[in-house]
């Protein structure tokens, strides 16, 4: 940071010259052991993060395994054009955006739960409610989707037994395209609602009690104090988390989508990332899939920057 | 910070204003508390019921579950499901593999993250800003699925334990969390006085920093361990030998792919015969196997909750 630069400039040029370079060398010698400690991580990120970034260039090439990444032929934006012109482009884009928007609309749910938990005075009940609502976070995606299959089975599932009471015929929940978005999103709410309250609860714990006392003297009831004291107090946290959510706008939890995806509901459940997996790893079109994946992450970064700009403009809170 | 995030102290009953005012207020206060409690109970029921149902169904007769007789309590109590789960060699293998991968993965994670986090917490590290940015940048951009897959493939890691354990073994988030911890626990004065006593950076790290870092080791190990335990995608794309499959991958085959022969997710569910066989088996053991796969984490985490919440909080401050 700044202090490093300051120290480096410190030896004044007038005194008999230990040059900048010599100073740097001496200081490097002083901390070589720290570099040894950092080395595994530096090498790790090089191999598993920076080499793949270098490998992204296959999105602009016709990757042939025998020629390697470097030796393959450049094709410019051909793969991107092919993707934009394909008949499934709009379907993938719309499905991805709709899923993201659906989740974004439900953004206030954990805030409401946190505000409500924060009002509980009985510590035992509060602790119990927290532990219970956090639990689904620890259940794996495979088990969550298995539960969906088990509960929603058209023949033996719980949901269809209930539907049967009302004379509604067995519904093929997991096979009908119309159900996919709701099932995906609400099972996600079930899984992460409690867990997402942790940060808000911490922010609420930091609210100055004097504000509450003052509001109370002014005759504000509990609800009004929540509206006018608690919510403004956690707004910075809300804004930052909202921006972060936008950063992954296009990368819907595709590992779960993949588990729920099948040929019958694919008209709503095919998203960009599942397409990358199918085209790239199942069909071996590495270059094409890499291009589609790159398109996805470029939009993610653009979204993050855009929303951060907006947040900076309209409120004082932003990531950077 | 622990989970006992107590509500900011407020005392509605101690002002000296008119008694009527106070009565009105405390009555509306009580009404609020009641509504709030009802709301939370409803949320708890909605979130808890599916888990409860799975537990109850796992010890009920499958026929009773399928005909819809099981609601709240077990019907025709039986442990048959569990017996069959433990008779299934694939599940045993998967379980063993998952435990091995999780333990090895966590050890690698700690071996990479802790030393680097410590180094980054020291002011005298020349070029600290550059190294930090080198790591932070990976949060913003990554090569994506295909280039990462090609790296794993070119390293010859396909179909080995390392393909599951190495990609993602360290992340910028963990390193930032660790660094924040060391900045606090091993302040510069402590490190400097150790240096004056002739200790090298290695010695300070191993003799001073590590013995103090039980909480951060627990937090990092738990987060990473839970992730590895529940991971299925890496195993799906990198492993092909069934003997190396993880528990989640076995579950996926048994409970999801078999439910749905049209599943487009790849994998090899096998012939129609084996699908029918899997379907039959799945209907008998599905609830028991869900419990067997999830119980370890569900039982452990309430006791370790404070480490998890701490991780979320440090991470959010730094993120």
Interface residues (C-beta under 8 A of the other chain):
Chain A: X1 X3 X4 X24 X27 X28 X30 X31 X33 X34 X35 X36 X37 X38 X40 X41 X42 X44 X45 X47 X48 X49 X50 X51 X52 X53 X54 X55 X56 X58 X69 X113 X116 X117 X118 X119 X120 X121 X123 X125 X127 X128 X129 X130 X131 X132 X133 X134 X135 X136 X138 X139 X140 X141 X142 X143 X145 X146 X147 X149 X150 X151 X153 X155 X156 X158 X161 X164 X174 X175 X190 X193 X194 X195 X198 X199 X201 X202 X204 X205 X207 X208 X209 X212 X213 X216 X217 X221 X222 X223 X237 X241 X244 X255 X258 X259 X261 X262 X263 X264 X266 X273 X276 X277 X278 X280 X281 X282 X286 X289 X290 X293 X294 X296 X297 X301 X304
Chain B: X1 X3 X4 X5 X6 X7 X8 X9 X10 X12 X15 X25 X28 X29 X32 X33 X36 X37 X39 X40 X43 X44 X46 X47 X48 X50 X51 X53 X54 X65 X66 X67 X68 X111 X112 X113 X115 X116 X118 X119 X120 X122 X123 X124 X125 X126 X127 X128 X129 X131 X134 X135 X138 X140 X141 X142 X143 X144 X145 X146 X147 X148 X149 X150 X151 X155 X166 X167 X168 X169 X170 X175 X200 X201 X202 X205 X226 X229 X230 X232 X233 X237 X248 X251 X252 X255 X256 X259 X260 X262 X263 X264 X265 X266 X283 X286 X287 X290 X293 X294 X297 X298 X301 X302 X305 X308 X309 X312 X313 X316 X319
